[in-house]
Amino acid sequence: MKDKTDIWYIIINPNAGKRRGSKDWHLIACLLGEAGIGFKSIYTEHKHHAIDLTRKAIARGWRKFVVVGGDGTMNEVVNSSPEQPEMIFYSKIN
């Protein structure tokens, strides 16, 4: 398995964009797989869950994040910890 610094931690809000988050995530997962990009994905289960997920991921050594969700999900990830991730890619679901 690749080192955590080489793969992306993906936080998906399945309820974003009138519940399009899951659908859009499947397309993104296919594209990442085709490109050979390693990732670990996890779904949020409730409001503010992305905050907890991000804090735990950073504490475990994750540094690259993809957020599949709306503005609220992105805000939770970015503002979840004083120790910011190295990279964040945002896939906004409208």
C-alpha positions in Angstrom: 0.0 0.0 0.0 1.2 3.5 -0.7 2.2 5.9 2.0 -0.6 8.2 3.3 1.3 11.2 1.8 0.9 9.6 -1.7 -2.8 9.0 -1.6 -5.9 11.1 -1.2 -8.4 11.1 1.7 -11.8 11.7 0.2 -14.7 13.1 2.2 -18.1 12.7 0.5 -21.3 14.4 1.5 -23.9 12.1 -0.1 -26.7 14.7 0.7 -25.0 17.6 -1.1 -26.7 19.1 -4.2 -30.1 17.5 -3.7 -28.4 14.2 -2.9 -26.2 14.2 -6.0 -23.0 13.7 -3.9 -23.0 9.9 -4.1 -23.7 10.0 -7.9 -21.0 12.5 -8.6 -18.6 10.6 -6.3 -18.9 7.4 -8.4 -17.8 9.3 -11.5 -14.9 10.9 -9.6 -13.8 7.5 -8.2 -13.8 6.0 -11.8 -11.6 8.9 -13.0 -9.2 8.6 -10.1 -8.9 4.8 -10.7 -8.3 5.2 -14.4 -5.5 7.8 -13.6 -3.9 5.4 -11.1 -4.4 7.8 -8.2 -4.7 6.1 -4.8 -7.4 7.1 -2.4 -9.5 6.2 0.7 -13.0 7.5 0.7 -15.5 8.0 3.5 -19.1 9.4 3.6 -20.3 12.0 6.0 -23.3 10.8 8.1 -24.6 14.0 9.6 -24.0 17.8 9.8 -20.5 18.6 11.1 -19.3 15.1 10.6 -16.6 16.3 8.1 -15.0 18.2 11.0 -14.5 15.1 13.0 -13.4 13.0 10.0 -10.8 15.6 9.0 -9.4 16.0 12.5 -9.0 12.3 12.8 -7.5 11.9 9.3 -4.9 14.6 10.0 -4.0 13.0 13.3 -3.4 9.8 11.5 -1.1 11.4 9.0 -3.3 12.2 6.0 -2.3 15.4 4.2 -4.1 15.3 0.8 -7.9 15.7 0.8 -10.7 15.8 -1.8 -14.0 17.2 -0.7 -17.1 16.0 -2.7 -19.9 18.2 -1.4 -21.2 21.7 -1.1 -19.9 24.9 0.5 -20.8 23.6 4.0 -18.8 20.4 3.6 -15.8 22.3 2.3 -16.0 24.9 5.1 -16.0 22.1 7.7 -12.9 20.5 6.2 -10.9 23.7 5.8 -11.8 25.1 9.3 -11.6 21.8 11.2 -8.1 22.0 12.4 -5.3 24.5 13.0 -3.0 22.0 11.3 -4.1 22.4 7.7 -3.8 19.7 5.0 -1.1 20.2 2.4 -3.6 20.0 -0.5 -7.3 20.1 -0.9 -9.3 19.5 -4.1 -12.9 20.6 -4.0 -15.6 19.1 -6.2 -18.6 21.3 -5.6 -22.0 19.6 -5.9 -24.7 22.1 -6.9 
